Amino acid sequence: MVTKEDEEVVIENSRSVAFRNLPPVPEGAESEGCILLFYQYKEPVWTKKEHKKAIKTIIALGEECNVTGRGRVAPEGVNCTLSGRPEDVRNFCYGLRKWNPLFDETDFKLTDFVPKNKLFKSLSIRKTEELVAYGLAGEKAPSLEKFHGTHLEAEDYHNAMKDKDTVVVDVRNAYESAIGSFKPPEGGAELIDPKMRNSIEFPKWLNDPKTQEKLNGKKVLMYCTGGIRCERATALLNQMTTVNPDLNVKGVYHMRGGIERYVKTFPKGGFWNGKNYLFDRRMEQVPGTKDGDRVEQEVDSKCSVCRRKWTAYRGKFKCSQSLCGVPVIVCPDCDSFGLKNPDKLNCELCKQGYRAPTSGPDLVELKRKAESIAVNKDGGTDSSPESKKAKKDGGSNHHHDRLFLARLPLTISKSKLIEVLVGSASADKIKRVHWLADKNSGAFYGSCIVEVSSSDIAKQVIDKASENGGIKLDKKKIRASFASAKEGEIWPPKNYVEKEFPPVVG
């Protein structure tokens, strides 16, 4: 049972370092090791030449900073788990930012005080076509810019799990979930385990009518180890809901920083049960101040051979079934048997005879349809002269003197926004800035409504935003469009208060 003490939050552990300085090396950690988890998607993708340069640059920077570990560099971005001295790891992060401003928005997740025997021994950066093996590379990849899920901070995600009209989807592999997962509170969200052997099964699972029946009418929360798998997963679901009129969800969300940040934010566990499976030499992560015996009691996993309870993956034991080969748990007493009889080792799903859904969506066609619908909905793809004029003028279902702005940095202020839109000398052209917050958590996620003095000013801002250079804040291009007109709406909203900064929760 989760107590109030279990829900205590360490706020300083819960925030992303995107567009911020990295935390300094803690006192006493200088001689210890540090683990770094990070990913960064790139849209539009790197060209072949840029991809090649990115690989060379990251390898050279890693060698220069004496970091070790594993990484994947694809046209769509970077995904790495690295290790080294705390100062060296931080220098590597700052080196990435210096090389390419894209990494200013990267959520570098640092863990200090790691024993040196848990660090990687060498550096291996691989050239790949996809960061996560969903089978969503290239033209199959759902656009993160157009269909991304909404990021929730760890404490907001925690509170969202208390909502009964919510489902929580673990997008990790089943062998990871076996030693730890979220357990939403009684009367709250429902946990759904897709039972995946590997990530490539996810699109098929999401396409399955039984899955969609479980998601329909619900708020969908997804989670994974550090956040990267949820990026494409949430975008894929949003694509599907755009195309399929029978699939209606109440929003698609995922946790910024994943389980890794949650267990640091809730060091006594929160709603997390068991261990977080890791892909480095630590093997697993547990809430920092949670009783070890309690953690062990929460895990139900068993040795693949003798079937007694065992909660740790050790050695390189794999499922022997054809087309499976996932890690399996073998206890120390059965270690020699596993080494001598690898053909008799089976994972839990294979023991159950479980078969994953086999019918996947046409990913290329799905993307094409979703983008066509989304652009038309936002004022988009019809190329006729009449349509183009209507979109530029705002159309009858849009306000001509109000702008909807998105992709704003979380550090934005009203003064800074006015400066980039019209210039501080013309501040009188901006009548109101209404920061938009999530109706459940109250958190700001980078959007606002701006009322301007005339339709001409609104058009000027939209035209400026649509130019090649666009309007940038913290080196990030923002989106601007006419605000939609809603029947019966009240403007300004009843709860409107003029604020210099967006709302902060926590």
Buried (B, 14 or more C-beta within 10 A) or exposed (E): EBEEEBBBBBEEBBBBBBBEEBBEBEEEBEEBBBBBBBBBBBEEBBEEEEBEBBBEBBBEBBEEBBBBBBBBBBBBBBBBBBBBBBBBBBBBBBBBBEBBEBBBBBBBBBBBEBEEEBBBEEBEBEEBEBBBBBBBBEEBBBBBEBBBBBBBBBBBBBBBBBBEEBBBBBBBBBBBBBBBBBBBBEEBBBBBBBBBBBBBBBBBBBBBEEBBEBBBEBBBBBBBBBBBBBBBBBBBBBBBBBBBEEBEBBBBBBBBBBBBBBBBBBBBBBBBBBBBBBEBBBBBBBBEEBEEEBBBEBBEBBBBBEEEEBBBBEEEBBBBBEEBEBBBBBBEEBBEBBEEEBEEBBBBBBBEEEEBBEEBBEBEEBBEBBBBBBBEEBBBBBEEEEBEEBBBEBBEEBBBBBBBBBBBBBEBBBEBBBBBBBEEEEEEBBBBBBBBBBEBBEBBBBBBBBBBBEBEBBBBBBEBBEEEEEBBBBEBBBBBBBBBBEEEEEBEEEEEEEEEBBBEEB
